[in-house]
Amino acid sequence: MRTMKAVCIYRYGGPEVLVYEDAPKPHPDTGEILVRVHAAGINPVDWKIREGELKEMLKHTFPLVLGWDVSGVIESIGTGVTRLKVGDEVYSRPDIARDGAYAEYIVMKESDAAVKPKSIDHIHAAALPLAALTGWQTLFDAASLTAGQRVLIHAAAGGVGHIAIQLAKWKGAHVIGTASEHNHDFVRKLGADQIVDYDTEKFEEVVQPVDVVLDTQGGDVQLRSWKVIKPGGILVSIAQPPSAEVASAHGVRSAFVFTQPNAGQLGEVAKLVDADKLKAVVETTLPLSDATRGQELSERGHTRGKIVLRVI
Ligand SMILES: NC(=O)c1ccc[n+]([C@@H]2O[C@H](COP(=O)([O-])OP(=O)(O)OC[C@H]3O[C@@H](n4cnc5c(N)ncnc54)[C@H](OP(=O)(O)O)[C@@H]3O)[C@@H](O)[C@H]2O)c1
């Protein structure tokens, strides 16, 4: 088979630029693996790239296959691949500068893939890599979160937030999350110790000082977050680079994280999932041919957990 079904874009724009079509099946080069995609997670970065938001940074060429969260089975390997083998079930947040996973096949570097958690199906595995790596790299790498610390997670019911709550609880932190009222039970069951209804309460008025803020919103939410951080604490943003001057004026630290592929961290995440310490919640599953609908749902900004495309 020389072609595969894929969802591509030929130009930047709204959901109407997504095309479900026959595309060339890729081949693995040195150090790369060809993965038969079983499921592909949808993330806000997919439609931000579709709209051209990251075009200066990523310099993609067209046609471009979207989607950078994947679970599937290795079909073939290039020379120099030694850790993984044909038939392995793997999951990954592959290189965002290359073609993505809204497709029947994807080629990625072996170093970007890890064996998927054994206790969950491909749909749930595809919901994990980007959100779990983001939680890991913000809370553990950037903020060095430790047991007993207090962390405020904005958008706790979303793709990143619902995983970050569980990672922070596993570390032994006290977790505060913001969510609208209809998501409070959901967030509480994932382990949040305190929930702030961002529609009716000002978090800076009801949250006692925290060691770490995970800012998923930027803008006004980031500005108001400085006030709730203890001296020496840290604001880590994934939404908008925080000002080092403003951080310094508040006596706190700041960091911006752009999530990177990391097979070692995905291996640790798989262990947590298989030990029943971490789970991805999938709110909506759609066929690959419905990627447009999936992105439209994601763009509404109120996803509970994750949206995943079923490819097989
Ligand atoms: N820098 C990076 O590498 C990186 C990595 C991952 C994600 N991101 C970015 O981080 C953001 C979050 O990603 P995500 O995947 O978690 O998105 P998501 O799944 O689309 O987030 C949806 C959630 O956001 C909540 N929400 C919306 N407005 C809110 C507000 N003002 N306060 C608190 N919660 C609010 C909604 O909760 P309710 O329904 O309760 O309102 C919903 O549960 C996106 O902008 C994404 O692009 C960046």
The ligand as a MOL file (V3000), in Angstrom:
LIG
                    3D

  0  0  0     0  0            999 V3000
M  V30 BEGIN CTAB
M  V30 COUNTS 48 52 0 0 0
M  V30 BEGIN ATOM
M  V30 1 N 3.4770 25.5110 25.9530 0
M  V30 2 C 3.1420 24.2390 25.7220 0
M  V30 3 O 3.9920 23.4030 25.3850 0
M  V30 4 C 1.7190 23.7930 25.9050 0
M  V30 5 C 1.4540 22.4340 26.1460 0
M  V30 6 C 0.1250 22.0430 26.3330 0
M  V30 7 C -0.9050 22.9910 26.2920 0
M  V30 8 N -0.5850 24.2840 26.0480 0 CHG=1
M  V30 9 C -1.6520 25.3070 26.0290 0
M  V30 10 O -2.2530 25.3330 27.3170 0
M  V30 11 C -3.6260 25.6160 27.2080 0
M  V30 12 C -4.4290 24.5220 27.9230 0
M  V30 13 O -4.2550 23.3000 27.2150 0
M  V30 14 P -5.2920 22.1150 27.4320 0
M  V30 15 O -4.9080 21.0200 26.5260 0
M  V30 16 O -5.4520 21.8270 28.8850 0 CHG=-1
M  V30 17 O -6.6190 22.8230 26.8860 0
M  V30 18 P -8.1250 22.3260 26.9780 0
M  V30 19 O -8.1970 20.8830 27.2630 0
M  V30 20 O -8.7990 22.8280 25.7510 0
M  V30 21 O -8.7030 23.1450 28.2370 0
M  V30 22 C -10.0720 23.1370 28.4230 0
M  V30 23 C -10.3800 23.4930 29.8630 0
M  V30 24 O -10.0880 24.8680 30.0950 0
M  V30 25 C -10.9730 25.3000 31.1320 0
M  V30 26 N -11.0230 26.7550 31.1330 0
M  V30 27 C -11.3700 27.5660 30.1110 0
M  V30 28 N -11.2310 28.8640 30.5010 0
M  V30 29 C -10.7940 28.8480 31.7850 0
M  V30 30 C -10.4580 29.8550 32.7460 0
M  V30 31 N -10.5460 31.1580 32.4490 0
M  V30 32 N -10.0290 29.4630 33.9670 0
M  V30 33 C -9.9110 28.1730 34.2740 0
M  V30 34 N -10.2360 27.1720 33.4290 0
M  V30 35 C -10.6470 27.5140 32.1870 0
M  V30 36 C -12.2610 24.6060 30.8260 0
M  V30 37 O -12.9100 24.3580 32.0410 0
M  V30 38 P -14.4470 24.6560 32.2520 0
M  V30 39 O -15.2080 23.8480 31.2100 0
M  V30 40 O -14.6530 24.2320 33.6530 0
M  V30 41 O -14.6340 26.1150 31.9830 0
M  V30 42 C -11.8210 23.2710 30.1840 0
M  V30 43 O -11.9180 22.1790 31.0520 0
M  V30 44 C -3.9250 25.7430 25.7110 0
M  V30 45 O -3.8740 27.1010 25.3540 0
M  V30 46 C -2.7770 24.9930 25.0610 0
M  V30 47 O -2.4870 25.4210 23.7500 0
M  V30 48 C 0.6880 24.7180 25.8570 0
M  V30 END ATOM
M  V30 BEGIN BOND
M  V30 1 1 1 2
M  V30 2 2 2 3
M  V30 3 1 2 4
M  V30 4 1 4 5
M  V30 5 2 4 48
M  V30 6 2 5 6
M  V30 7 1 6 7
M  V30 8 2 7 8
M  V30 9 1 8 9
M  V30 10 1 8 48
M  V30 11 1 9 10
M  V30 12 1 9 46
M  V30 13 1 10 11
M  V30 14 1 11 12
M  V30 15 1 11 44
M  V30 16 1 12 13
M  V30 17 1 13 14
M  V30 18 2 14 15
M  V30 19 1 14 16
M  V30 20 1 14 17
M  V30 21 1 17 18
M  V30 22 2 18 19
M  V30 23 1 18 20
M  V30 24 1 18 21
M  V30 25 1 21 22
M  V30 26 1 22 23
M  V30 27 1 23 24
M  V30 28 1 23 42
M  V30 29 1 24 25
M  V30 30 1 25 26
M  V30 31 1 25 36
M  V30 32 1 26 27
M  V30 33 1 26 35
M  V30 34 2 27 28
M  V30 35 1 28 29
M  V30 36 1 29 30
M  V30 37 2 29 35
M  V30 38 1 30 31
M  V30 39 2 30 32
M  V30 40 1 32 33
M  V30 41 2 33 34
M  V30 42 1 34 35
M  V30 43 1 36 37
M  V30 44 1 36 42
M  V30 45 1 37 38
M  V30 46 2 38 39
M  V30 47 1 38 40
M  V30 48 1 38 41
M  V30 49 1 42 43
M  V30 50 1 44 45
M  V30 51 1 44 46
M  V30 52 1 46 47
M  V30 END BOND
M  V30 END CTAB
M  END
